[in-house]
Amino acid sequence: MYKILVSDPISAEGLSSLYEHPKFDVTNNTDLSETQLIDEIANYEGLIVRSQTQVTEDVIKAATNLKVIARAGVGVDNIDVDAATKNGIIVINAPDGNTISATEHSMAMILSMARNIPQAHKSLQEGKWDRKTYRGTELYNKTLGVIGAGRIGLGVAKRAQSFGMKILAFDPYLSEDKAKELEVTRASVDEIAEQADFVTVHTPLTPKTKGIVGAEFFSKAKPNLQIINVARGGIIDEEALLDALNHDKIQSAAIDVFETEPATESPLANHEKVIVTPHLGASTVEAQEKVAISVANEIIDIFENGNVLHAVNAPKMSFDDANAELKPYIELSKLTGEVGIQLLQKAPRELHIKYEGDLAIDDTSLITRTLVSAVLSQDLAERVNLINALVLLNEQGVSYNIEKNAKNRGFSNYIELTLINKDKQIKIGATVLNGYGPRIVRINEYHVDFKPEKNQIVVNHTDRPGIVGKTGQVLGEFNINIASMHLGRTNQGGNALMILSVDHPVTDEVIEALYKIDGFHLIRSVQLDLPSQKEYDI
């Protein structure tokens, strides 16, 4: 018998396959404190939660028999995924169960906001018959900006089109052909800010999307802009939104998710130009049943067959003796993908991987999945993992191929990643040197040799005397220390590449100052998620 604990209120109908299965013993206890959960969790192989239970590192340390943590929903903010991964515990979610509910709630928010329904309802309950104050706006012939064209974003777009709305869509993986097929217009975030009458956001929350709708966005917006967020708190900068509403830069907002929840103290919650709901996007009978069915069936599949479909982590990365020799190359491929996508700064349309030397002889499937996952995670965040990386790559319309050559050209092992987006291309070559760990040895046509660090600045410039000194001077003015510097050039006085490892991340202000150096053409900041050095030893 596999013992499963359900610690949050979850649809019993949705979990019926677990309750009725002869190999599973399911316990419902939704009133456990963290201390009580720590005392109890060692008795269970599986844990099912929603958003109430906080699965902390202390809980996970006490969970000596736990194999699976299931989140009956999408977000896993209440689960310490890193701690689970380190302890070999699979964390799964139900990413598709709430798609329809979140889509419909988005449309409900748009319509409620456009027609002032909550405000008018409250006014009438207070005994007022005020038709003039609550005059609304038609959706017909208006422009809706959709930031994030995944399942929910495109679902909203489709429904908005039935109201006669024109759609501007931003998504790094939305191709021109796909946009034409969907009868939407591809647009940048700036173009949406300038042209849209309504805006809805549906991206994951990542460093790239946090505050993507902020002060700069609102400075370009129409004064009649109406905006909603039924995705993730933090995608819209709440302080900037409040300022835009208070200074009539935009007309109104409808918010279902907040940076900090519960949001009862948020100034947006009682603002006259804002309608709010307490994170109800997935709160329908149907959605809660769907996510429960999803996690219940996957738990059964994991324990009976070892099949994992919706893992948000990769506990199998804790290598056993059989594949321990691959570990440094797994880490190298992750760094290669992170460097490549940050230098391209666009979603790739093509992805090419080349393996040379010893790597070309071995099974590279895990290395490939790690590399692809690193590339996609910049935009897809927790949606992507080793299990679904190649499937998601195909869903995003990215073509890819793999080339292997057992002959080595100077390195016993070599990975080369090429990312292409129309006329933009980045080629990264990397290797693991015994005793020295990972090295980036090629960036496009430049032969380089540097160890990836947490914070780096990569500069394309003209090779001329004095460049290095001026760079150090500018960074010094911002109190940024240079840890190391590496240079590559095609020929004397021609194009050159400078890679600086620095102690702290650089801001836009720093990059703007660096651009003032005569001869600097392109500057990129690269930040890496680095393991400890010992993980590279081979």
N, C-alpha and C positions, 0 to 999 in steps of 0.2 A: 504494500500500500504506500502511495505517495501522499504525504500530508501537506495540505495547502491551507494557508491562512488568508482569509479575506478581511482586511482591516478597515475598509471604507464601505459606505453604503453603495452597493452595485446591484444592478438588475438581476434578480434571482432567475428570471426566465432566460436571460442571456447566458448565465452560468450553468444552465440545466445540464449541458453535456458533461460538465465536471461532476455535478452532484450525482448524476445517474451512472457514472462510470465506475465499474467494480474495482478498479485499481487506484482510485483516488478517494481520500478521506478529507473532506472540506469542512473547515471550521470558520464560522462567522463571528468576529469579535470587533465591533466598530467603536468601542469605547476605551481602547488601550491608550494610556499615556506613553511617552517615549520610554520611560523607565520600565513600565510593564511590558512593552514590546521587546525591549532588550532581554528581559527575563524569560519571555516566551519563545522568541524567534528561533532558538536552537532546536526546537522540536519540529521544525517545518522544512520541507524541501522547496516549497514555492510560496510566494507572497504576492497577493493581488491588491493593488491600491488605486485610488483616484488621486485627488489633489490634497486631501486632508492629512493623510499619514505622511510624516516626514521621515524618509528612510535615510538616516544620517550615517556618517562613518562609524559611529559607536554602535548603531543597530547592526550594520553590516559586519563589524568585527565579532559581534556576538552570534551572528548567524552561521554557525559552524557547519550546518548541513544544507544551507540554502543553495539552490542551483539556479533558480529563476525568480526575478522580480518582474511582475507584469503591471504596466500602467494602463488602466482601462480608459484610454484617451490618447492625446497626441503628446503634449508637453511632459517632460520628465524633470522639471525644475525642482521638484520635491524629493528627488532621488540623487544621492551622491554617486553618479555614474562612474567616476574615476575610482572610488573605493570599491565599487562592485567589480569593476574590470580587474583591479589588482587582486581581488579575491576569487577570480574565476567565475563570477556570477553573471549570467546572461540577463540583460535588461531588455525587455520587449515592450512595445506600445501598440496602439491600434490607429495607425495614421489615416485610414480611409473611412472609418466608421462615422465620423462627424461631418463629412464633406457637404452633404445636402443640408444638414441643419445649420452649419456655419454660413453656407451660401444664402439660405433663406433668411437667416437673421440679419445678414448684411443688407439684403433688399428691404427687410422690415425697418432697419435703421435709416436707410436712405429715404424711404417713403415717409416715415414718421418725422424725420428732420425737415424734409421738403415741405410738408404740410402742417408742421407745428402741432402734431397730434397730442403729444403729452402735455404741452403747455395749455392748449385749448381745453383739453379734458380737465385739467386741474382748475382752470379759470371758471369753467361752467359748474364744477362741483362747489366752487366758492360762491355761487349765486350770480355770476356775471354772464351777460350775453354779449360777448365782445367779438364781433366778426371782423372788424377792421384790423385789430392788432395782430391777428393770427392768419392774415392772408398768406397763402403759400406760393410755391413755385412748381410749375409743371416740369416733368422729366422729359417730355417730348421735345426732340430737336436740341437737347442739351448735350454737352460733351462730358463723358465720364472718364476720368483717368484711373486706370487700374495699375497699381504698382505691385508687381508680383503676379505673373500669369501662370500659376499652377492650376490644380484642379478647382480650388475654391475661387480664385481670381477669375478664371475663365468661365466658371459657372455663374458668377455674378454678371460678367460681361454679356453672356448669352441671355440672361433674363432681362438685363437692362436694354438690350437690343430690341426685345419685344415691346418695350415702352417707347421705342423710336429714338433711343439715345445713340450718339456716336461714341465710339470707343477708342481711346488712346491707351496703349498698353506698353508698360516697361517690364522687361524681364531679360536678364542676360542670356537666357537660352531660347528666347523667342526668335525664330528665324523669319525672314521676309516671306518665304513660301508658306509657313504655318500661319502667319498673320493674315495673308491673303485668303487662305482657306477658311479662316475664322471670321473674315470680314472685319478685322480690326486693324488699326494703324499703329505700327511700331513707333515709339517715341522715347525720348530721354526723359529723365525725371524733371529736368529744367523745362522741357517742352510741355510736360503735363502741368507743371506749376503755372506756366504762362497762359495755357489755353483752356484748361478744364474748368467746368462749372461745378462738378462734383468729383471727389477723389476718394478711392477706397484702397486700403493697403492690405496685401496678402502675402508678404514675404516671411521667411523664417527670421528670427532675431539673431543676427550675426554681427561681428564688428563692422562689417560693411553696411549693414542695414540699420544699425542702431542710430536713431536720430536722422534717418535719411530724409524725413520730412521735418525740417527745422526752421530756424530763423531765415536762412537764405531762401528756402522754398517759399515761405510766406511773404518775403519781400517781393517776390516775382508774381505772386498769385493775384487773381482778380478779387476785388472787394466783395463779390457775391459768392465766393467759393464756399462750398459746404463739404465737409470732410468726415470720414468715418474710419474707425479702427475696430475690427472684430478679429484681429489676428494675434498680435503679441504686444504687450505693453513695452514701450521703449522705441518702437519703430517711429512713432511720432514723438518728437521732443515735447514733453508736456509743458515745460516752462515757456518754450517758444510759442506753443499753441495758445497758452493763456495770454501771453503778450499780444499775439495776433488778434485774438478775440476782443481784448480790452481796448485795443487801439483801432478797431474796425478795419483791420487789414484783410480779414475774411469774415464771412457772415455767420457761420454756425458750425457745430461739430456734434458728432454722435459717437460715444466712446463705450465700448464693452470691456476693454482690457486696459490695465494700468501698469505702470512701472512697479508700483508697490501695491499689493492687495492683501487684505481688504482695503478699499480706497475710500472709506467713509470720511476721512479727513482731507481728501484731495479738494483743492479749490475748484476743480472742474466739476465735482459732483453736485455742487449747488449753483453753478453758473447759469445765468438766465439764457445764454446762447448755446447751451450744451444739453443734450439729452444723454442719459447714462443708463446702463444696465450692468448688473454685477456678474460679469463674465458668463453670459448665458449662451454664447455661440453654439455650444454643443449640448445645451440642456434641453433636449427633447426626449420624449419617451423612446422614440425610434432610435435616436443616436446612442442613447445609453444602452439600449439592448444590443445594438450592432457592435459597439466596442467591447461589451461583455462577451458576446459570442466569439468575436475575433480572438481575444486573449485566452478564453477558455479552450478553444479549438487548438490554438498554437501551443498552449501548455501541454495538452495531451500529445500533440505531435512531437514536441521536444522530448518528453519523457519516454514515449513509446518508440519513436523512430529516429530521434536525434536531428530532426529537421527544424531549422530556425529560419523564419521568414522576415520577421520585423524586429530584429535586434538593433538596438541603438548603440551598442558597444561591441567590442571584439575581445571577449575574454580568452579566446583561443590564441591570442597574441602572447600569452604566457607560455613560452615554448617548452616543449618536452625534449628529451634527448634525441628523438627522431628527427626533429627539424630545427634544433638549436643552431646549427651552422648557418641557417638562413637568416637568423635574427639581425645581424648587422646590415644585410641587404634590404630587409624589410624596413628598417629605420632609414636607410639611405634612400629608398624609393619614396618614403613619406616626405623627407626633406626636399627631394628633387621635385616632387609634385607641388609642394608649398612654394618653393622658389619660382618655379615656372609660371604658375597661375598669377602670382603677385607681380611678376615682371610683365606678363601679357596684359594684365588689368582688364581683360575682357573675357567673356565666356568663349571657349574654343569651339570652332565648328569641326575641326579635325584634330585627332590626337594620334601621334605615332610613337611607338616605343621600340627601341632597339637594345638587344642584349648581346654582349660580346664576351668572349673568353669563357671562363668556367661557368658563368651564369647561363650561357646559351645551352649548356648541356643539361642543366638541372630543370626540374619542374618549376616554372616561374609564375604559376597561376596566383599564388598568394602575394608575390611581389607586385604583380600587375594590378590586382585588386586594391592593394594598399596605395599604389601610386595614383590610380584613378580616383579612389576615395579622397585622397589629399587634394586633388584638383577640384573635385565637385564640392567638397565641404566648404569652400570659400563662399559659395552661394546657397547651397542646400542644407548646410549645418547638420542637425541631428538626423535629417532624413536619410543621409547616406552612411553606409557601413560596408564592411568587407563582403557581406552576403549579397547586398543589392546593388553594389557599385556599378557593375557592368550593365545591369538591367536599367538603372537610372540613366547611365550614359546613353543608352539606346533611346530611352524615353525623351531625353533632351535633344535628340536628333544629331548627336555627335558621332561622326564616323571614326573608327579607330582601326589600326592594324599593328601587328607585332612582327618584328624581324629578328632573327637569331643568327649569329655567326660565331662559331666556336673558336675561330682564329682571333687572337688578341692583337691589338695595335698599341703596344706599350703598357697595357694594364692587364693583369690577370683576370679582372672582372670589370665590367663597364656597363652602365645604364645610360641611355640617351633618350630624352623626352623632347618631342617637338609638338608644340601647340600652335595651331593656326586659326586665325579669324580673318578671313578675306585677305587683305594686304598686310596684316600684322602677323609676325611669326616670332616665336621664341624657341630656341634650342638649348637645352641644358644637358651637359655631359657630366657624369659623376662616377666615382669609384670609392671603394673602401681600401685603404692602405693599412696593412698589418702594422699595428703599433701606433698608427696615426689617426685611425678612424675615418670618418667620411670626408671626402674632398669633392668640391665642385671644380672640374677641370676644363669646362668649356661653357661659355655663354655666347650663343650665336657663333660668329666667326672668330671670336676671341679665345685664345688658349690661356687659361688662368689656372691658378692652384691655390684654393683657399678653403679653410675649414668653416662650414656654416655655423654662424653664431645666432644668438637670439635676436639681436637688432642689427640690421645692416642697411647701408645706403648704396645704391648702385647707380653710377653716373656714366652716361655716354657723353663724351666731350672731344674737343679737338686737342691733339697732343701738342702742347706748347709749354715753354718754361714758366714756372711760377704758379701753375694751377694748384699743385699740392699745397703750397704755402697759403694761398688764398683760401683754400678749402678749410684748412686747419684754423685760420683766423676767424672765419665766419662761425664755425662750430664752437670755437672758444668763446665767442661773444654770447652764445646761448648756453655756455657752461656744459657743453657736450664733449665728453672725453672720447678720443679715438683709441680703440683697443688694438686694431691692426689695419693695415692698408695693403691692397693688392692691385696691381696695374696690368693691363693687357693692351696691346696696340697692334694694328695691322701693319703700319710702317711709320717711320719717323716723320713727325709733323702731320700725320694723317688722323684718322679716327681712332679713338682710344676708349678704354673702359676702366673705371675706377670702382673698386669694391671696398667700402669702409665698414668695419665692425665697430659699433659704438656701444657705450654702456647703457644708453636709454633710448626709447623710441623717439623718433623725430616728429615734430608737429608740422602742420601745413605752413606755419610761419617760418620755420627753419628752412623748409624746402623752397619757399618763396625767396628767402634771402640767398640761398645757394644759386638760384637761377640768375641772380644778378652778376654772377661771375662770368666774365667774357669767355666764351668757348664752351659753356655747359649747354647741352642740347636737350637731354632727357634725364630726369631724376626719379628714381623709384625707391620707396621705403619698403623693406622686406622684414617681416617679423615671423620668427619660427617658434614652433612648439618643440623644444629640444628635450630628449631624454638625457640621463646621466651618461658620462663618458664610458663608464664600465659596460654599458649595454652595447658598445661597439666592438669590444675586444673579441678577436677571432684567433 
